[in-house]
Amino acid sequence: MPNQSIHFNISERKVLLRIFDLVFVLGVLYLVGYLFDFDYFSFTKENWTWVLVLILYISVFGTVFELYDLQKSSKLELVASNIVLTVSLTVLFYLLTPFYTPFLPDNRLQIVYFYFSILVALLLWRFMYITFIVSPRFYKKVLLVGEVSNIESIINAFNEADPNYKIIGFINCEVEQKEGLRFLGIPQFNSNEIHKVIKEHNIKEIVVATYNSENITQDIYHTLINLLETGFSIKEYTQVYEEMTHRVPVQFVGKDFYKYFPFSRSNQNKLYLFFRRLMDVLIAVVGVLIGILLIPFIFLGNLISNKGPLFYVQDRIGKNGDVFRMIKFRTMIKNAEDNGAVWAKKNDSRITTFGKFLRNTRLDEFPQFINILRGDMSLIGPRPERPHFVRELSQLLPFYETRHIIRPGLTGWAQVKTRYGSSVDDSLLKLQHDLYYIKHRSFFLDFNILMKTISTVIFFRGQ
């Protein structure tokens, strides 16, 4: 067995980031109040609501500005700008809610102390996190057991999901051995070296990555059983993949597919469905009213730049495969698909200048609040696709029509996690995220998607 050492899993690191963000902020504020003439934010029993409101704002805006994205949090140059945005919005909203927060001080310098105390606290903690936690001493070292054909995509997925998850080597379980994987920088070991590799490289986990478990030889099988009996961590690839990437790897799901889709109880939870529909209606009413206020400005921009109809109506596939008419503000030139349906893509030449603005700001989506009110769509769910592409993708991608067991959404897990779908490969990636959402959907995941959607709008990442 390898020597025990510290490693923080993804969920543990996210909790660590959140907790110490708050600990450092409150600690620095207390220290500044103790050392300097600073009494705008004080810690007393009577003022406990001040602390709760500050914690709420930091948590919400930290989520919106991606302070808890592990990839961005591992690079100071990326996280520093997000910290400035988070602190700026936190302090602004804190000052604008005086009923639950302190009244504005007579000495406005106190506000400067307050702002820079929070800013320095977060920068200091994140510098310590990057220096000590995101370092080789906290890496989880992993040994893969599987088939050569799957390895490259597996390694790439793990590298993108978690910078602290390091694949040290590979055991080929195929009967007909192929050339080693040196071209990937991953050494291949013989099956009789598993115990030796674990000891020499301080391996913490074995991941079994095989499409067909029958490919595992008897020698490897017995070695894994013996390790499991000693308490060594052995996990199946799709389980690790889903936990790390928050998407279902449908391309690696075999005949025992039913194991991978114990769909969320929320899909049958009447209380969850009722409150979701209630929120859909309330938010859609607000969205329609805002859309009505925006129409004169969008009409003017459309008149100058788009030169054509203001609205665009298109057939889309909804729940249970039913077809409905989805409404959008038009963003492309007239007759953009005279030659048949074509994938939309980034920097599509058919998109007008004003249409690009509408897409980047997501203003083109506002008419879909009408679809939500009609019950064709929900606020959150898989994006509805066109019948032509549904027929095509259903033939190419396993479980594609599973997306249609719930209402499609204005935004969704795939929309906030991936780029615009412009190919079959992009559609596979979106499908993985959509199935993850259907499998795990809940109020918490819905809130997470809303926060990320707000972040997308703020950073103009719509496409």
C-alpha positions in Angstrom: 0.0 0.0 0.0 1.3 3.5 -0.8 2.2 6.0 1.9 -0.7 8.2 3.0 -0.6 11.8 1.8 -3.1 14.6 1.5 -5.2 15.1 -1.6 -8.3 17.2 -1.9 -11.0 16.0 -4.3 -12.8 18.4 -6.6 -15.8 18.9 -4.2 -13.4 19.2 -1.2 -11.4 21.9 -3.0 -14.5 23.9 -3.9 -15.7 23.7 -0.3 -12.2 24.7 0.8 -12.2 27.7 -1.5 -15.6 28.9 -0.3 -14.9 28.5 3.4 -11.5 30.1 3.4 -12.8 33.0 1.2 -15.1 33.8 4.0 -12.6 33.1 6.8 -10.0 35.4 5.3 -12.5 38.2 4.5 -14.0 38.2 8.0 -10.5 37.8 9.6 -9.0 40.7 7.7 -12.1 42.9 8.5 -11.8 42.1 12.2 -8.0 42.8 12.1 -8.5 46.1 10.3 -11.2 47.1 12.8 -8.9 46.2 15.7 -5.8 48.0 14.4 -7.2 51.1 12.7 -10.0 53.5 13.3 -12.5 51.4 11.3 -16.0 50.9 12.7 -18.1 50.7 9.6 -18.2 46.9 9.8 -18.1 45.6 13.4 -18.6 42.2 15.0 -21.3 42.3 17.6 -24.3 40.2 18.6 -26.6 43.0 17.4 -25.0 43.1 14.0 -25.1 39.4 13.1 -27.2 40.2 10.0 -24.3 42.2 8.5 -22.1 39.1 8.5 -24.8 37.0 6.9 -25.5 39.5 4.1 -21.8 39.9 3.4 -21.4 36.1 3.2 -24.4 35.8 0.9 -23.1 38.5 -1.5 -19.6 37.0 -1.6 -20.9 33.5 -2.3 -23.4 34.6 -5.0 -21.0 37.0 -6.9 -18.1 34.6 -6.4 -20.2 31.9 -8.2 -21.2 34.4 -10.9 -17.6 35.5 -11.6 -16.3 31.9 -11.5 -14.1 32.1 -8.4 -14.9 28.4 -7.7 -14.0 27.1 -11.2 -11.0 24.9 -10.4 -9.3 25.5 -13.8 -9.4 29.3 -13.4 -8.7 29.2 -9.6 -5.4 27.4 -10.3 -4.1 30.5 -12.3 -3.6 33.8 -10.4 -3.8 35.9 -13.6 -7.2 34.5 -14.3 -8.7 34.5 -10.8 -7.3 38.0 -9.9 -9.6 39.9 -12.4 -12.6 37.8 -11.2 -11.8 38.7 -7.6 -11.8 42.4 -8.4 -15.2 42.0 -10.1 -16.6 40.0 -7.2 -15.4 42.5 -4.6 -16.7 45.5 -6.6 -20.2 44.0 -6.9 -20.2 42.7 -3.4 -19.3 46.1 -1.9 -21.7 48.0 -4.2 -24.7 45.8 -3.3 -23.7 45.9 0.4 -23.8 49.7 0.3 -27.2 49.6 -1.4 -28.9 47.5 1.2 -28.6 49.7 4.3 -31.6 48.1 6.0 -29.6 44.8 6.4 -26.2 46.4 6.4 -24.5 49.4 8.2 -25.6 52.9 7.2 -23.1 54.8 5.1 -20.4 56.2 7.4 -19.8 60.0 7.7 -16.1 59.3 6.9 -16.2 57.9 3.3 -12.6 56.6 3.8 -14.2 53.8 5.8 -15.7 52.5 2.5 -12.2 52.4 1.0 -11.0 50.4 4.0 -13.9 48.0 3.6 -13.3 47.5 -0.1 -9.6 46.9 0.1 -9.9 44.7 3.2 -12.0 42.3 1.2 -9.9 42.6 -1.9 -6.6 41.9 -0.1 -8.1 39.1 1.9 -9.3 37.2 -1.2 -6.1 37.8 -3.1 -4.0 36.7 -0.2 -5.9 33.4 0.3 -6.0 32.6 -3.4 -2.2 33.2 -3.7 -1.7 30.7 -0.8 -4.1 28.3 -2.4 -2.2 28.3 -5.7 1.2 28.2 -4.0 0.4 25.3 -1.6 -2.8 23.4 -2.6 -2.4 23.5 -6.4 1.1 21.9 -6.3 2.6 18.4 -7.0 2.4 17.5 -3.3 -1.4 17.5 -3.5 -1.8 15.7 -6.8 -3.8 12.5 -6.9 -1.7 10.0 -8.8 -3.7 7.5 -10.8 -3.0 4.3 -12.7 -5.3 3.5 -15.7 -6.3 -0.1 -16.6 -8.0 -0.3 -19.9 -7.9 -0.5 -23.7 -5.6 1.5 -25.9 -8.4 2.8 -28.1 -10.0 4.8 -25.2 -7.0 6.2 -23.5 -6.3 9.4 -25.4 -9.9 10.8 -24.9 -9.8 9.7 -21.3 -6.5 11.4 -20.5 -7.7 14.6 -22.3 -11.0 14.7 -20.3 -9.2 14.2 -17.0 -6.6 16.9 -17.8 -9.3 19.4 -18.7 -11.4 18.7 -15.6 -8.9 18.7 -12.8 -5.3 20.0 -12.9 -4.5 18.0 -9.7 -5.5 14.6 -11.2 -2.4 13.1 -12.7 -2.4 9.9 -14.7 1.0 8.2 -14.0 0.8 5.1 -16.2 -1.3 2.7 -18.1 -1.9 -1.1 -17.9 -3.2 -2.5 -21.2 -5.8 -5.1 -20.5 -6.3 -6.2 -24.1 -5.3 -9.7 -25.1 -3.6 -8.5 -28.3 -1.1 -5.9 -27.0 -0.5 -2.8 -29.1 2.4 -0.4 -29.2 3.0 1.5 -25.9 1.7 5.0 -25.3 4.9 6.9 -25.1 3.6 9.3 -27.7 1.1 10.5 -25.1 3.8 10.9 -22.5 2.1 8.1 -20.5 4.3 5.0 -19.8 2.8 1.6 -20.3 3.4 -1.1 -17.6 3.0 -4.8 -17.7 0.1 -6.3 -15.9 2.4 -8.1 -13.4 3.9 -4.8 -12.3 0.7 -3.3 -10.7 1.9 -3.7 -7.1 5.3 -2.4 -8.0 4.0 0.7 -9.8 1.7 1.5 -6.9 4.5 1.4 -4.4 7.2 3.2 -6.5 4.9 6.0 -7.8 2.7 6.4 -4.7 -0.5 5.7 -6.7 -3.7 6.7 -4.9 -6.3 5.2 -7.2 -6.8 2.8 -10.1 -9.3 3.7 -12.8 -10.7 0.8 -14.9 -11.4 2.2 -18.3 -12.7 -0.6 -20.5 -15.8 -0.6 -22.8 -16.1 -4.4 -22.3 -15.2 -5.8 -18.9 -14.7 -9.2 -20.5 -11.4 -7.8 -21.9 -9.8 -7.8 -18.5 -7.5 -10.8 -18.1 -7.8 -13.2 -15.2 -4.4 -12.0 -13.8 -5.4 -8.4 -13.8 -8.9 -9.3 -12.4 -7.4 -11.1 -9.4 -4.9 -8.4 -8.8 -7.6 -5.8 -8.7 -9.7 -8.0 -6.3 -6.8 -8.3 -3.9 -6.2 -4.6 -3.9 -9.9 -3.9 -3.3 -9.9 -6.2 -0.3 -7.0 -4.2 1.2 -9.1 -1.0 0.9 -7.3 0.4 -2.1 -9.4 2.8 -4.2 -10.5 1.3 -7.5 -13.1 3.1 -9.6 -14.9 2.6 -12.9 -14.0 5.1 -15.6 -17.6 6.4 -16.3 -18.1 7.0 -12.6 -14.9 9.1 -12.3 -15.6 10.8 -15.6 -19.1 11.9 -14.5 -17.9 13.1 -11.1 -15.1 15.2 -12.6 -16.6 16.6 -15.7 -20.3 16.7 -14.7 -21.4 15.0 -17.9 -22.4 11.4 -18.8 -19.9 9.7 -21.1 -22.5 8.1 -23.4 -19.9 7.0 -26.0 -18.4 4.6 -23.4 -21.7 3.2 -22.1 -22.1 -0.5 -23.1 -24.9 -3.0 -23.0 -25.4 -2.4 -19.2 -26.6 1.1 -20.0 -29.3 1.0 -17.4 -26.7 1.3 -14.7 -25.8 4.8 -15.8 -29.2 6.4 -15.9 -30.8 6.2 -12.5 -32.6 9.5 -13.5 -33.1 12.2 -10.8 -36.1 11.7 -8.5 -36.9 15.3 -9.3 -38.2 14.2 -12.7 -41.1 12.5 -10.8 -41.2 14.9 -7.8 -44.5 16.7 -7.9 -43.4 19.4 -5.5 -40.2 20.1 -7.4 -42.1 20.2 -10.7 -44.8 22.5 -9.3 -42.3 25.1 -8.0 -40.3 24.8 -11.2 -43.4 25.6 -13.3 -44.3 28.4 -10.9 -40.8 30.0 -11.3 -41.0 29.5 -15.0 -44.2 31.5 -15.2 -43.1 34.3 -12.9 -39.8 34.8 -14.6 -41.3 34.5 -18.1 -43.9 37.2 -17.2 -41.0 39.5 -16.1 -39.0 38.5 -19.3 -41.9 39.3 -21.6 -42.4 42.7 -19.9 -38.7 43.5 -20.3 -38.9 42.3 -23.9 -41.7 44.6 -24.7 -39.7 47.6 -23.3 -36.7 46.5 -25.5 -38.7 46.1 -28.7 -38.4 49.8 -29.9 -34.6 49.7 -29.5 -34.3 46.3 -31.1 -36.7 47.3 -33.9 -34.5 50.3 -34.6 -31.3 48.3 -34.7 -33.0 45.7 -36.9 -34.2 48.3 -39.3 -30.7 49.8 -39.7 -28.6 46.6 -39.7 -30.7 43.5 -40.2 -33.1 44.9 -42.8 -35.8 42.3 -42.6 -38.4 40.8 -40.3 -37.9 41.4 -36.6 -38.9 38.0 -35.4 -37.8 34.5 -36.6 -40.0 31.5 -36.0 -38.7 28.0 -36.4 -39.8 24.4 -35.7 -38.1 22.7 -32.7 -38.5 19.4 -30.9 -39.9 19.6 -27.4 -40.9 17.2 -24.7 -41.8 13.7 -25.8 -40.6 14.6 -29.3 -43.5 17.0 -30.0 -42.8 19.8 -32.5 -43.4 23.4 -31.4 -42.7 26.8 -33.0 -39.9 28.6 -31.2 -39.7 32.5 -31.4 -36.5 34.5 -31.5 -35.4 38.0 -32.6 -33.8 37.4 -36.0 -30.0 37.6 -36.0 -29.2 36.2 -39.5 -29.6 37.6 -43.0 -32.9 36.9 -44.8 -33.2 33.5 -46.5 -30.1 32.3 -44.6 -31.0 28.6 -45.3 -32.3 28.7 -48.9 -30.1 25.7 -49.6 -31.2 23.6 -46.6 -30.5 23.4 -42.9 -26.9 24.2 -42.0 -25.2 24.1 -38.6 -24.8 27.5 -37.0 -21.2 28.1 -35.9 -19.0 30.7 -34.2 -18.3 33.7 -36.4 -21.0 32.5 -38.8 -21.0 34.8 -41.9 -24.8 34.7 -42.0 -25.1 36.6 -38.7 -25.5 40.3 -39.1 -23.6 42.9 -37.1 -26.6 43.8 -35.0 -27.5 40.1 -34.8 -24.1 39.4 -33.3 -24.8 42.0 -30.6 -28.1 40.3 -29.9 -26.5 36.9 -29.6 -23.6 38.1 -27.4 -26.0 39.8 -25.0 -28.6 36.9 -25.3 -31.3 39.6 -26.1 -32.3 37.4 -29.1 -33.7 34.9 -26.7 -36.2 37.1 -25.0 -39.2 36.1 -27.2 -38.8 32.6 -26.0 -40.3 33.7 -22.7 -43.6 33.4 -24.7 -42.8 29.8 -25.4 -42.2 29.3 -21.7 -45.6 30.8 -20.8 -47.2 28.6 -23.4 -45.6 25.5 -21.8 -43.5 24.6 -24.8 -40.3 25.3 -22.9 -39.0 25.7 -19.4 -36.4 28.2 -18.1 -33.8 25.4 -17.6 -33.4 22.3 -19.7 -31.7 20.9 -22.8 -31.8 23.4 -25.7 -34.5 22.5 -28.2 -33.1 21.3 -31.5 -34.5 21.3 -35.1 -36.3 18.2 -36.4 -33.7 17.8 -39.2 -30.8 17.7 -36.9 -32.6 15.5 -34.3 -33.2 12.9 -37.0 -29.6 13.1 -38.0 -28.1 13.0 -34.5 -30.4 10.3 -33.3 -28.8 8.0 -35.8 -25.2 9.0 -34.8 -25.3 9.5 -31.0 -26.6 6.9 -28.5 -29.4 8.0 -26.2 -29.8 11.3 -28.0 -33.6 11.3 -27.8 -33.4 10.9 -24.1 -33.1 14.7 -24.0 -36.8 14.8 -24.8 -38.0 13.3 -21.6 -38.2 16.8 -20.1 -39.1 20.2 -21.4 -36.4 22.0 -23.4 -35.0 25.1 -21.8 -34.1 28.7 -22.5 -30.7 28.0 -20.8 -29.2 24.7 -19.6 -26.2 22.8 -18.2 -24.8 22.3 -21.7 -25.2 26.0 -22.6 -23.2 27.2 -19.5 -20.5 24.5 -19.8 -19.8 24.2 -23.5 -19.3 26.2 -26.7 -21.9 26.6 -29.4 -22.7 23.3 -31.1 -21.6 23.4 -34.7 -20.8 19.7 -35.4 -21.6 16.2 -34.4 -18.7 16.2 -31.9 -20.0 19.4 -30.3 -23.5 17.8 -30.1 -22.0 14.7 -28.4 -20.4 17.1 -25.8 -23.7 18.9 -25.3 -25.6 15.6 -25.0 -23.3 14.4 -22.2 -24.1 17.6 -20.3 -27.8 17.4 -21.0 -28.0 13.8 -19.7 -26.1 14.8 -16.6 -28.6 17.5 -15.9 -31.6 15.1 -16.5 -29.9 12.6 -14.2 -29.1 15.0 -11.4 -31.5 18.0 -11.7 -32.5 19.7 -8.5 -33.1 23.2 -7.1 -29.4 23.5 -6.3 -28.3 22.6 -9.9 -30.9 24.9 -11.3 -29.6 27.7 -9.2 -26.1 26.9 -10.3 -27.1 27.1 -14.0 -28.9 30.5 -13.4 -25.7 31.9 -11.8 -23.5 30.7 -14.6 -26.0 32.1 -17.2 -25.8 35.5 -15.5 -22.0 35.2 -15.8 -22.3 34.3 -19.5 -24.4 37.5 -20.1 -22.1 39.7 -18.0 -19.0 38.5 -19.9 -20.8 38.6 -23.3 -20.1 35.0 -24.0 -23.3 34.3 -25.8 -23.0 33.0 -29.4 
